[in-house]
Amino acid sequence: MRNRRVVVVGGGIAGSASALALARRGHDVVLLERSPRLGGLLVSFEVAGTPIECFYHHVFPHEHHVQSLIGELGLGPDLQWFPSSVGVFTGGRVWPFTSPLDLLRFGSIPLRDRLHTGIGALRMGRVSNWEQLDSVTARDWLTSYTGRRATEVVWEPLLRAKFGPAAGGVPAAWMWGRFQQRAGSRTKGGERLAYLRGGFRRVFDALEGELTRLGADVRVQTVADRVAVDAGRVTGVDTTAGPIEADAVLFAGQLPALARLLPVGDLDPRWSAIGGLGVLCVLVELTRAVTDVFWTNVCDPEVPFGGHIEHTNLVPTADYGGRHVVYLSRYFTADEPLAGADPGTEAERWVDALVDRFPGARRRDILAVHPFRADYAAPLVQVGHLGRIPPLRSHIAGLYVCTTAQIYPQDRGMNEGVRTGFEAADAIAEDAALAATPR
């Protein structure tokens, strides 16, 4: 069988994983990434000389695909597991929200509602046919299981923080996926999460090294301008560095960008049917901790950010020169004011809110503030999302699509990127073998 030349567009975790799988099979692989380094949303900078992600990432115990890849790259011993904790900020304080006992102590809703919520959460966790939840809104589903008060105090603020004005149309299937993910962090010793010593940049450095060793061509700072199609079949990719001939093209970037690479007549309507969410992350370096919780969901309308992730309540401060690291985050839709706001100005407003609203935050403890924005960080899922998901094999022969819009009901994450990247590589290899079979 003649090895195929495959161009992979997008050097995030899915594109890099698929490129590795294809190169291991002996295919001629070209991996394109527009940024100076591989990584996508796992792009890093440094705190006290240690790489750390601009947008928070970690690994759950059940996420075997990414754990396996990290092990294959020789980094397994540095994947460290830590006890995790979850909280809810409301009423001017952080309420622990990790265990059933924490729920019983959650004073922002009456005891009867707390009991209703606990029983409802158990029942929701037993739902197995998640596809039927695609046509139900998360709000209606949560209200039916946990009651109106819990939905208003806890669930609706969380949905608004993630989806903004589109929160009312979020399907229950997406929320079901979040419950399953949370359940996957629980072990006999409590909730645990993993982080790679030295940051996940090391994964991409190792991937690039292995791809180069296998003979793949990794081209950073190279932008795909057009996917070339002739008579319904892919023939290559035009880039800022010139054209590349190809037998197959795997698009592993942001789904809305795919429509810009092809003529209107070659487009699949599903490629533009799913909107996107941007994200603003403000990383704050401090001399001391703000809370004693790792992940705090912010349910206070006076606070402009929806997530307070205290990274050094998971990972030791010694890794960052004794500095404490906090991420403040909020997703946004394209039509929200945050989409056009200056990140630096918004970061100042967020830090003001952190100091004003969080009792443990003091301005004199802040050492540095770093705002990072991605205009597309996740798909905007709405009721009926299942019917809008584009297939891996597109209607154009030789064009494959592997994006975060296809991992529903799961959310963005390294594990799903590795899984779908490997699945895409399998599909390309299967089609190559079929094409080479004598008829």
N, C-alpha and C positions, 0 to 999 in steps of 0.2 A: 504494500500500500504506500503510495506517495504521501509524504508528510505534507500537511496543509500549512499554508502561511496564514496565520491568524493575527489580526490587529485587534488589540484590546484597548478600548478608549476609556480611560479613567483609571488612575492609580491609587484608588482607595483600597479598602480591605477586600471588597468583592473582586475588583479588577485584578489586584495583585495576586489573590489566591487562585483565581482562574488561570492567570498567566503561568503561575507555578505548576498547576496541575497539567496544563497543556504542554509546557516545556518538558515535564517529566515523561510525557508520552512520546516525546521526540518531535513534536510539531515546531515549526519555525514561527516563533512568537515575537511580536513587536508590541511593547506596552507603552502607551502614550499618557503622559500626565502634564497638565498645564502649569502646575506649581513647580518650585525649585526642588521639591522632594516628594517622594511617594508618601501617601498617608491620608489624603482626603480630609475628612472631619477629625482625623486623629493627628492633625498637624500640631506641632509642639513648639514651645519656646523654653526658656530656662529660668528657674528660681534658684538662686544661690549656686549656680553652676550645674544644677540637675535638670534634665529635660522633664517637662510636664505638659500634658495636653492643654491646648487652649480651650477645648470643650471636654468636660469631664467624661471619663470612661472607666469601667471596671468590668470584672468577669464574675458571673454567677456560677454556683456549684454545678448546675445542670447543663451549662454551656460547654458541651464536650467537643464541638467542632473547633472552636478557637483554642481550647486547651490542648487539643491534639496537635494543631498547627504549631503552637508555641513550643511544644515538646519536640516536634520534628525539626525545628530550627535550632535546637540545642539550648533553649532558654527556659525549659521546664523548671529547673531548680530555683530560678529567680522569680517564679510566679508565687507570690506570697499570699497566704490566706489570713484574713483578719476578722474579728467579730464586728458586726455592723449594727447600726441602730437607726430607727426611723422616728421622726417627730412631726407634730403639726403645730404651726405657729398661728395662734388665734387668741384674741382677748389680751394681747400684750405679753404673752408668754409662750414658751415651747412646751407642749405636752408630749411626753413619750408615747409612741404609738407602735411599739414593736410586738408586744405580747397581748394575749387576751386580758391579762390583769391591767395592762395600760389602758385598754378600752374601757374597762369598768371604772377606772379613775378619771376618765376624760370628762371634765366638768363643764365643757361647753354645750353639752346636750343633756337633757334629763336622764335619770337612771333607766327608765323604761325604754327610752330610745337607744341607750347604749346596749341594753340587752337585745333589743330588736335588731340592731346593727350587727352584733356578734353572731346571732343565729342566722341572719340573712347572709353574712359573709361566708359562713360554712356552707349554706345551701348553694350560693353562687359558685363556690369552688368545686361543687360536684357536677356542675353542668358540663356535659361532654360534647354535645352537638353544637359547637359554637357557630356553625354556619347559619343556624336559624336566628341568631342574634344580629345578623347583618342588616335586617330590616327593622330593628327596634332601636330607638335612641337610648344612649347610655343613661340619660336622665330618667327616663321612664322605667328602665330596668332597675336602676339603683333605688328609685323610690319604691318600687313594688317589693323589693327584698329588704331594704334597710329603713324605709320610712321617709317621710317628707323632711323632718327636722335634720336628720343626719345628712340627707342629700343637700339641703340648703347650706349647712355649716361646713361640711367637709368636701363632698364630691363635686358640687357645682363650682366652688372656687378653684379646685384642681383642674377641672375641665376648661374653665375660662383662662387659667394661666397657660394652658397648653394650646388651646384652639381659639382664644379670643372670641370675636363675634360669631364664629362658626361652631361654638361649643354645643349649641342646641341640636345640631345635626350629626354629632359624633355617634357612631353605631355602638351598641352594647358589646359587639364582638371585640372591638378594640379594648374596651375596659376589661373584658374577660381575659384578654391576653396579658394585661397588666397584673391582674390577680394571679395568673398562672406563673408569671415571671417572679413575682414576689414570693410565691410559694416555693419556687425553685431555689431561693436563697436560704431556705431553712434547712438546717441539719440537726442532728441530735444535740449538738452543742450550741444551738441557737442560730441566728441569722449570720451568715458569713459571706464575704465577698473577697475577690482576689485583685491584686494589682501587681504589675510587673516592676521589679526593682529597676530603677533607672528610666522608667517610662516606656510606653508602648512604641516610641520611636525606634526602639531596638528591634521590634518585630519587623518593621519596614526596612531597616538597615540590613537585617538578616535576609529578608525576602529578596532585596535587590542583589545582595551578594550571591545568593543561591541561583537566582535567575541568570545572572551573568555567567556563573560557573556552568550552567546548563546550555549556554549559548543564546539565550534570549537577548533581545535588543531593547533595553530600557531607555526611553527618551523622555527626560523631564524638560520642563519649560517648552513643551511642544503642544500646540493647540490643534485639535481636529477642526477643520473648517467645513468639510463636506464628506459625506459618505457617497462614493461613486457607485451608481447602479446602471446596469445595461441589460435590457430585455428581462427585467424582473429579477436580476441576480446581482449581488454585490461584486464589485471588481476591485475595490480599494478604498483608500481614505486620502483626501487632500489635506495637508497640514501646513502650518506656517513654515515648516522646513522643507516642504515639497511633497509630491505625491508618493504614496506607498501602495503597491499592488497587493491584493489579498484574495485568498479563496474564501475567507470568512471574516466577519467583523463582529466582535462582541462589544456592545455598548454597555458600559458599567459606570456611567456618570449619573447626573441628575436628570430625571425623566423629561422635564420641560426642555432641556437642552437638545434632546434628540430631534425634536421637530425642526430645529434650526439647521440641522445637518442634511436634510433631504428636501427635494422639491415637493411642493404642496400635493401633487398628484400621487406621490409615493407614501404619504403619511397614513398611519393608522389613527383613527379618531381617538382611540383610547390613550394615545401618548399625550394628548393635551386635555383629556377629560378630568385629570386628577391635579388639583392645585398643590401648592407647596407651603410649608411653614419655614420661616426664617427663625434664627435664634440669636439672642444677644447674651453672651456670657461675660461677666465681669469678675476677673480673678483678683482677689484682694490678699495681699501679704500683710500679716500682723505679727506683733510681738507676743500675743497671747490668744487663747481660744475665745470664741464668741459664745459657743454653746458646748454641751457635752454630747451632742448628737451628730451622727454623720450626715444623714439625709433628712432635711426638714422641708415639708410641704407648707408653703405659706398661704394661709387662708384668711388673710387680712386685706380688705379692700384699700386700706391706706398705704399698703406697701406695694411698690411698682414691680417688684420681681416675684416670681412664683416659686422659685426653688432656692434654698440655701443649703449648699452642699459643702460641708466642712471636711475637706479632703484629709487634713491631718488629724481628724478624729478616726480615720481609718488607717492611714499610713503614718509612720513615725515622723515627727518634726525633724529628727536628726538627718533625714534624707534631704532636707532643704535648709541646712545650716541653722537649725533651731527655729526657723520661721513657721508660723501657722498659715495655712492656705485655705481660703474660702472661695467657692464659686457662688456667684449670684446669677440666676438665669431666668430667662423668660422667652418663650416662643412668640411669634407674631405672624399674622397673615399679611398678605401684600397690601391690603387696603387699610391697615392700622397705622396710626401716626408713628409708631415705633419703627416701622419699615423705612421711613425717611429721616429718622432722627440721627443726629450726630452721635456716634458711639461714645465719644469722650464726654460730651455734655450729659448724655443719659447716665453714664457711669457716675458722674458727680451727684446726680439726683438720687441714684440708687444708694450710694454710700451715705448720703444725708439721711435717707430713710432707714438704713441699717443702724446708724448711730441713734436716731431718734426713737426707733421702735423696739430694737433688741436690747434688753437690759445689759447684756454682756459685752456690747460693742462700745468702744471708746475711741474717739478720733485720735487721741495721742498714741494709740496702739497701732495705727495704720502706717505701714512702711511704704507700700506701693500699691497702685491700682492699674490693672491692665484690662481694657475692654477688647473683646473680640466678637465680631459679627459674621454670621454666615447667612446669606440671603435665601439659601435653600438647605434645610437641615433634615427635613422629614416630609413625607407626603401628607396632604390634608385629607384625611379619611372622613367620609360622610356616609350616611345611611345608603346602602346599595353599592358599597365599594367593591364587593365581590364581582359584580357585573362589569366593572370598569378596569379591572386588572388586565394589563396586556400580557400576552403569552411570552414565554421564553423564546420560542421559535417564532419569528415574525413572519408576515406574509411575503416578505422579500427573501428569496433564497439566499442563504449564507449570512443573513443578519440576525443576530441574537440580542436579546434585551435582558439585562440583569440589573435591577434597581431596587431601592427601598420601597417603592410602590407595590412590589410584588410579594413582600414578606408578611403581609396582613394575615392574621390579626396581631402578629408580633410588631414591635416597634424597632426603630433603628438600633443597631448594636453590632459589635464585632462578630459575635457568633453567627448571626443570621447572614452577615456579609460573607463569611467563610463558607457557610453551608450553601448559599445560592451561587457563590462563585464556583465551587466545586461541581454543583449540579449543571451549571452552564458549560463547564469544561467537558463534563460527561456527554452532554447533548451534542456538542461540536464533534467530539471524538466518535460518537455513535454514528452521526451523519456522514462523517468522513469514511468510516469503515463500510457503511452501506453503499456509498457512492463508488467505492473501490471493488465491490463484490461483482463478479462477472454475472451477466444476465443471460 
